Amino acid sequence: MIKKLIFALALLPGVVVAQNETGKLDSVLTSIYRNDQPGLSVIIRKGEQTLYQRSIGLADMKTQTHITPATNFNICSLTKQITAYALVKLFKEKKLSLDDPIRKFFPDMNPVTANAIRVRNLLNHSSGLVDHYDLVDRKAFQHFLDKDAYEAVKKSESTYFPVGTSYRYSNTAFCLLALIIEKVSGKTYPEYIQENIFKPLKMDNSLVLIPDRPVKNRALGYNWDAGSGTFKLNDLNESIFFSTMGDGGVYTSVNDYIKWGEAFQNGKVLDKDIINQVRTRQNPVDAKRGLYYGYGWFVSGNEKNRCYYHTGSNGGFRTLVYCNPAARYSLVIFSNRTGVDLEELAKKLNSILKIDNCSFIALESLIS
């Protein structure tokens, strides 16, 4: 009777992972995450089918609210995909050029750097723009915004390297891109993203964080303190840099985010030309190992088997997306705790499902 039931379940739409594979995936996740601690929500898709989905742990330790597929996480640097798409959309509409010097949008910026840096340099991390973090009096801010990042760097007279000659991951660059979107579109960054991405994709529960505005079904971020063996809240009010928008301000659930991922895979709703452009190799990160940065995506592999991925870190949140278009495969992990290597976790999950990791390279040292 049990065997007949398992066979019947395997025939249901969406139940497409073998029982032994499901058990292995469950085993990997439950060996790391517990239901009485901050945890994660994960979804794995192949084509338009869900291979696997699981949520474990607490969204809020105080209220003991559990994580579900509808829980909204801060997706950290996965936001850069959305910022990049929005910017290239404005380019396609001929409202700016990717070769525009950024002084066109920031006339009071130091002319040496503002004339040298082009919009595309911000998009592909080749600007060499000085980071804002060490230029800020942290005691002067409760919530640090994109405009504050600009104010911190606008007088800088030098870059880390000659513009366009190297790679250095830059959150500051994507803060400036959000400001450019606002200047060109005449809308706030949250308004533009809502109207041009979330609404068309029916990502009805997704939003860009604005301090003091509520986020429904919200997970809170927590840091794991190995010394004390406890979790400590690390969210909007614990980190002043948490609230910048263009580099990491989006809140969404795995159920909503996968609509974005599906649109990238099938070319529906979103513009195919823009999808192809943002996922084209733009700037070598580690050319010997075949790793490049596009616009908001890391790109690896060869023409026949190319993969796209990104990780994110903000407060106590950690996120990862991995896409292998040749296999029509997507893996999304949203977590509201630190202390777990999501890249290694992704490799384990991919291995169980026999998905090529496609030179999936650890990014921690590349995005710091």
C-alpha positions in Angstrom: 0.0 0.0 0.0 2.8 2.4 0.9 4.7 1.7 -2.3 1.5 2.4 -4.3 1.0 5.7 -2.5 4.6 6.8 -3.2 4.2 5.9 -6.9 0.9 7.9 -7.0 2.6 10.9 -5.4 5.4 10.7 -8.0 2.8 11.2 -10.8 1.4 14.4 -9.3 2.3 17.6 -11.1 5.2 19.3 -9.4 6.3 16.2 -7.5 9.2 15.5 -9.8 12.1 14.7 -7.4 12.7 11.0 -6.6 11.9 10.1 -3.0 15.6 9.3 -2.2 16.7 12.7 -3.6 14.1 14.5 -1.5 15.3 12.6 1.5 18.9 13.6 0.8 18.0 17.3 0.3 16.0 17.2 3.6 18.9 15.6 5.4 21.4 18.2 4.3 19.2 21.1 5.3 18.0 19.6 8.6 21.6 18.9 9.6 22.2 22.6 9.6 18.9 24.4 10.3 16.5 23.9 13.2 12.9 24.9 13.6 13.5 26.8 16.9 16.3 29.0 15.3 16.5 31.5 12.5 16.6 29.5 9.3 15.9 29.6 5.5 13.5 29.2 2.7 14.7 27.4 -0.4 13.1 26.6 -3.8 14.6 24.6 -6.7 13.0 24.8 -10.1 13.5 23.0 -13.4 11.6 24.7 -16.2 8.2 25.6 -14.9 8.2 22.8 -12.3 9.2 23.0 -8.7 11.6 20.2 -8.0 11.9 20.9 -4.3 10.8 23.5 -1.7 11.4 23.7 2.0 11.3 26.3 4.7 12.9 25.8 8.1 13.2 27.9 11.2 11.9 31.2 12.7 11.3 34.5 10.9 11.1 36.2 14.3 12.6 34.7 17.4 10.6 37.1 19.7 7.2 36.2 18.2 8.2 32.6 17.3 6.8 33.2 13.8 7.9 30.4 11.5 9.4 30.9 8.0 7.1 30.0 5.1 7.6 30.3 1.3 5.7 33.6 1.6 8.1 35.1 4.2 9.7 38.3 3.0 13.5 38.3 3.3 15.9 41.2 2.6 17.6 39.7 -0.4 20.8 41.8 0.0 22.9 42.0 -3.1 20.5 40.0 -5.2 18.9 43.5 -5.4 21.7 44.4 -7.8 20.1 42.3 -10.5 17.0 44.4 -10.2 18.8 47.7 -10.2 20.9 46.6 -13.3 17.8 45.5 -15.2 16.0 48.8 -14.4 19.0 50.9 -15.5 19.5 49.0 -18.8 15.8 49.4 -19.4 16.2 53.2 -19.3 19.2 52.8 -21.7 17.1 50.8 -24.1 14.4 53.6 -24.0 17.2 56.0 -24.9 16.9 58.0 -21.7 20.6 57.7 -21.1 23.7 56.0 -22.4 25.8 53.4 -20.7 28.8 55.5 -21.9 27.6 58.6 -20.2 30.1 60.0 -17.7 28.5 60.0 -14.3 29.2 63.7 -14.0 26.1 64.1 -16.3 24.0 63.0 -13.3 26.2 64.3 -10.5 27.5 67.7 -11.6 28.9 68.6 -8.2 31.0 65.4 -8.0 34.8 65.7 -8.3 35.4 66.2 -12.0 38.5 63.9 -12.2 36.5 60.9 -11.1 33.1 61.9 -12.4 34.4 62.5 -16.0 36.3 59.2 -16.0 33.7 56.9 -14.6 30.9 55.8 -17.1 27.6 54.3 -16.2 28.7 50.9 -17.4 31.7 51.0 -15.0 29.2 51.3 -12.1 27.2 48.3 -13.5 30.1 45.9 -13.9 32.3 46.9 -10.9 35.1 48.4 -13.0 34.8 51.9 -11.7 37.3 51.7 -8.9 35.1 54.0 -7.0 36.1 54.5 -3.4 33.8 52.8 -0.9 31.7 55.0 1.3 32.0 52.9 4.4 35.2 54.4 5.8 34.3 57.9 4.8 31.3 58.2 7.1 30.8 59.4 10.7 28.6 56.4 11.7 27.4 58.2 14.8 25.7 60.9 12.6 23.2 58.4 11.1 20.4 56.2 12.2 19.6 55.0 8.7 22.1 55.5 5.9 20.6 56.1 2.4 21.9 56.1 -1.2 22.1 59.8 -1.2 24.3 59.6 1.9 26.6 57.2 0.1 27.0 59.8 -2.7 27.7 62.6 -0.3 30.4 60.5 1.3 32.3 59.9 -2.0 31.5 62.9 -4.2 34.7 64.8 -3.3 37.0 61.8 -3.8 39.9 62.6 -6.1 41.1 59.1 -6.8 40.0 55.6 -7.6 41.3 52.3 -6.5 42.7 51.7 -10.0 42.4 53.4 -13.4 38.8 53.3 -14.4 37.8 50.3 -16.5 41.1 48.4 -16.0 40.2 46.0 -13.2 37.4 44.5 -10.9 36.5 45.6 -7.5 33.0 44.9 -6.1 31.3 48.1 -5.2 28.1 48.6 -3.2 28.7 52.4 -3.5 28.4 52.1 -7.3 24.9 50.5 -7.1 23.8 53.2 -4.6 24.7 55.7 -7.3 22.9 53.7 -10.0 19.7 53.9 -7.9 20.1 57.7 -7.8 20.7 57.8 -11.6 17.4 55.8 -12.0 15.6 58.4 -10.0 17.1 61.3 -11.9 16.4 59.9 -15.3 12.9 58.4 -14.6 11.6 61.2 -12.4 10.4 58.6 -9.9 11.8 57.4 -6.6 13.7 54.1 -6.9 11.0 52.2 -5.0 8.3 53.6 -7.3 10.2 52.8 -10.4 11.0 49.2 -9.4 7.4 48.7 -8.3 5.9 50.0 -11.6 8.4 48.4 -14.0 9.3 45.1 -12.4 7.2 44.0 -9.5 3.8 45.0 -11.0 4.3 43.4 -14.4 5.7 40.2 -12.9 2.8 40.1 -10.3 5.4 40.1 -7.5 2.6 41.5 -5.3 4.3 41.1 -1.9 7.7 42.5 -2.9 9.0 45.9 -2.1 12.0 48.2 -1.6 12.7 48.9 2.0 12.0 52.4 3.2 12.9 52.9 6.9 9.8 53.3 9.2 7.5 51.7 6.6 6.2 48.2 7.5 7.1 45.0 5.6 4.5 42.4 5.8 5.4 38.8 6.6 8.9 40.0 7.3 11.8 37.9 8.5 14.3 39.6 10.8 18.1 39.0 10.4 20.2 37.4 13.1 23.9 36.9 13.6 25.1 33.6 15.0 27.6 34.2 17.9 29.7 31.0 18.1 31.3 32.2 21.3 28.0 32.4 23.3 26.1 29.9 21.2 23.3 32.4 20.7 21.7 34.5 17.9 21.7 38.2 18.1 19.4 40.5 16.2 21.2 42.3 13.3 18.6 44.1 11.2 17.6 47.6 10.1 18.1 49.2 13.5 21.4 47.4 14.3 23.3 48.4 11.1 23.3 51.9 9.7 24.2 50.7 6.2 21.3 48.2 6.1 18.9 50.7 4.5 20.6 51.7 1.2 18.4 50.7 -1.7 20.2 50.2 -5.0 22.7 47.7 -3.7 20.5 45.7 -1.3 17.1 47.2 -0.5 14.6 44.7 -1.9 12.4 42.5 0.3 10.8 39.5 -1.3 9.8 35.8 -0.7 11.0 32.8 -2.6 7.5 32.5 -4.0 7.7 36.0 -5.4 11.4 36.0 -6.4 11.0 32.8 -8.5 8.6 34.9 -10.8 11.6 37.1 -11.5 13.8 34.1 -12.1 11.3 32.4 -14.4 11.0 35.5 -16.5 14.8 35.5 -16.9 14.7 31.8 -17.9 11.7 31.9 -20.4 12.0 35.5 -21.7 8.4 36.3 -21.0 7.2 39.6 -19.5 10.7 40.9 -19.1 12.6 42.2 -22.2 14.8 39.5 -23.8 17.3 42.0 -25.1 17.9 43.4 -21.6 18.1 39.9 -20.1 20.8 39.0 -22.6 22.7 42.2 -22.0 22.8 42.1 -18.2 23.9 38.4 -18.4 26.7 39.0 -20.9 30.3 38.7 -19.7 31.3 42.4 -19.1 34.3 42.5 -16.7 36.7 39.7 -15.9 36.8 38.8 -12.3 39.0 35.7 -12.6 39.5 35.1 -16.3 41.7 32.0 -15.7 38.8 30.3 -14.0 36.2 31.7 -16.4 34.5 34.0 -14.0 33.1 37.4 -15.1 30.7 40.0 -13.9 27.8 41.1 -16.1 25.4 43.7 -14.9 24.2 42.4 -11.5 25.2 38.8 -12.2 28.3 36.7 -11.9 28.8 34.7 -15.1 30.8 31.4 -15.4 31.2 28.5 -17.7 31.4 28.3 -21.5 29.0 29.2 -24.3 27.4 25.7 -24.2 27.1 25.6 -20.5 27.0 29.0 -19.0 25.7 29.7 -15.5 24.7 32.8 -13.6 24.7 33.4 -9.9 25.0 35.9 -7.1 25.2 35.9 -3.3 24.1 38.5 -0.8 24.9 39.6 2.7 23.2 42.4 4.7 22.9 42.5 8.5 21.9 38.9 9.5 20.6 38.0 6.1 22.4 35.7 3.6 21.1 34.9 0.1 22.1 33.0 -3.0 20.7 32.4 -6.5 22.2 29.9 -9.0 20.9 29.4 -12.5 21.9 26.9 -15.1 19.9 27.7 -18.3 21.1 24.7 -20.2 19.5 22.5 -17.6 16.6 25.0 -17.1 17.5 24.9 -13.5 17.3 27.5 -10.7 18.2 27.3 -7.0 17.2 30.1 -4.6 18.2 30.3 -1.0 17.1 33.0 1.4 18.4 32.8 5.0 17.9 35.1 8.0 21.0 33.9 9.9 24.8 34.0 9.5 27.2 31.2 10.2 26.4 29.0 7.2 28.4 28.9 4.0 25.6 29.1 1.4 27.9 28.5 -1.5 29.0 25.1 -0.1 25.3 24.4 0.7 24.3 25.2 -2.9 27.0 22.9 -4.2 25.7 20.0 -2.1 22.2 20.5 -3.2 23.2 20.7 -6.8 25.3 17.6 -6.5 22.3 15.6 -5.1 20.3 16.6 -8.2 23.3 15.9 -10.5 23.5 19.5 -11.6 26.8 20.8 -13.0 28.2 23.5 -10.7 29.6 25.1 -13.8 32.8 26.4 -12.2 30.8 27.8 -9.3 33.5 29.8 -7.6 33.4 30.9 -4.0 32.6 34.6 -4.0 33.2 35.7 -0.5 36.6 37.2 -1.3 35.2 38.8 -4.5 32.4 40.8 -3.0 33.9 42.1 0.1 
